[in-house]
């Protein structure tokens, strides 16, 4: 991670020198909403949950084009619902599993943008680019309910925190507006790699599970330069 951060820093300095301008430097924060896609059966459902982010960015201008690297901390949450059929008291019973995943990540997007409208007071922008995400922690919680509505405690359906990937890739795209020193962005992060690769018990056998995270981001920032 240190090598990657150093590479991004050198890239920013090099591009800034090439542009022969002082880049905008600023801080940002915002709200996120996450959902999951999976290879599991149609019995699987994902529920969006609000999260938050904060960090810093640099914006290097080339006329109407610009490059914007960022360093952001994200706290993301999502809820899963998954129907399993374990054997309880010698009989197959449908059990509804509800779990919540909370993740903390450090993210580094590098965006290429274009100013559709450029004035002294206001810019309207579109942008896209890759993002690499480093997971710092995951927290899992579970709740089981049988077909008769009674709570059920057990292991079937549980994900393993050991199977969460430490590094994942995203593709970002979005639009934004600048008014004086304030900047507002709306962007979508499409998961390109799995945040989770492992197996889960459906109560009878083990199933391979792959989860990708997709995120909407609404952020507000302030430019100091």
Secondary structure, 3 states (H helix, E strand, C coil): CHHHHHHHHHHHHHHHHHHCCCCEEEEEEEEEEEEEEECCCCCEEEEEEEEEEEEEEEEEEECCEEEEEEEEEEEEEEEEEEEEEEEECCEEEEEEEEEEEEEEEEEEEEEEEEEEEECCCEEEEEEEEEEEEEEEEEEEEEEEEECCCCECCCCCCCCCHHHECCEEEEEEEEEEEEECCEEEEEEEEEECCCCEEEEEECCCCEEEEEEEEEEEEEEEEEECC
